[in-house]
Amino acid sequence: MDLFKLIKARRSIRKYKEKIPSDKDIERILEAGRWAPSGMNNQPWRFMLIKEKVLKEGLAKFAKEDCWIIKNAPVIIAVFLDRKNSYHYEKDMMAIGACIQNILLQAHALGLGSCWLGEVWKKQKAIEKFLKLDKSLKLMALISLGYPKERPKSFRIALKKLIRN
């Protein structure tokens, strides 16, 4: 597989089919995230899978622009900084960015669509309270995940080229 073609072909997908990705594919996607580099290999990220409609609708209330994506995505992956495993905030933030990029690329490689939703970061405290999280977890991003309902034209062309190679 040509990594550069994969990177160029990945797009933010916001519309999904109702079908939920398999547990095997979700685990593989999270595993790709876990392999991201982190300072001292502290792996400061934690994930929460959200599939329940009630939880997604509750989360959507904290987002203006992205609310419809959160409601309609089959899966939402919430990504957190684990303060207990954090040794340097800025370095850990960069590591979590790398983790999220790995997740997005692995989802794409499996034929799934995803979108990094950062708008909710402005409401992270309210979301943490809504999810009844331990104080050691700090919300970094939400990632929508599912089978794409639509694919941008450039996405389809690049994916066909990738699959042929």
MOQUI-V746399 format. One record per pair of residues at least 12 apart in sequence whose ideal C-beta (glycine too) atoms are under 7 Angstrom apart, sorted by the first residue. I is the first residue (numbers start at 1). J is the second residue. Records with the same first field share a line. If there is no record, write none. Layout:
I->J / J
This chain:
2->162 / 165
5->158 / 161 / 162 / 165
6->105 / 108 / 109 / 162
7->105
8->158
9->108 / 155 / 158 / 159 / 162
10->104 / 105 / 108
11->152 / 155
12->115 / 116
13->113 / 114 / 115 / 148
14->69 / 115
15->149 / 150
16->72 / 73 / 74 / 113 / 146 / 147 / 148 / 149
17->146 / 147 / 149
18->74
19->74 / 147
20->51 / 74 / 75
21->74 / 75 / 112 / 145 / 146 / 147
25->110 / 112
26->49 / 75
28->106 / 110
29->103 / 106 / 107
30->47
32->102 / 103 / 106
33->45 / 99 / 102 / 103
35->102
36->95 / 98 / 99 / 102
37->95 / 98
38->95
39->87 / 88 / 91 / 95
40->87
42->85 / 87
43->85
44->81 / 82 / 85 / 86 / 92 / 95 / 96
45->79 / 80 / 82 / 96 / 99
46->80 / 82 / 137
47->77 / 78 / 79
48->78
49->75 / 77
50->76 / 78
51->74 / 75
56->70 / 71 / 76
57->71
58->130
59->76 / 127
62->120 / 123 / 126 / 127
63->119 / 120
64->119
65->119
66->117 / 119 / 120
69->115 / 117 / 144
70->117 / 142 / 144
73->144 / 145 / 146
74->145 / 146
75->145 / 146
76->142 / 143 / 144
77->103 / 143 / 145
78->139 / 142
79->96 / 99 / 100 / 140 / 141 / 143
80->137 / 138 / 139 / 140
81->96 / 138 / 140
82->136 / 137
83->136 / 138
84->136
96->140
100->116 / 141 / 143
103->143
104->116
107->145
112->145 / 146 / 147
113->146 / 147 / 148
114->143 / 144 / 145
115->143 / 144
116->141 / 143
117->141 / 142 / 143 / 144
118->141
120->142
121->139 / 141
124->138 / 139
127->139
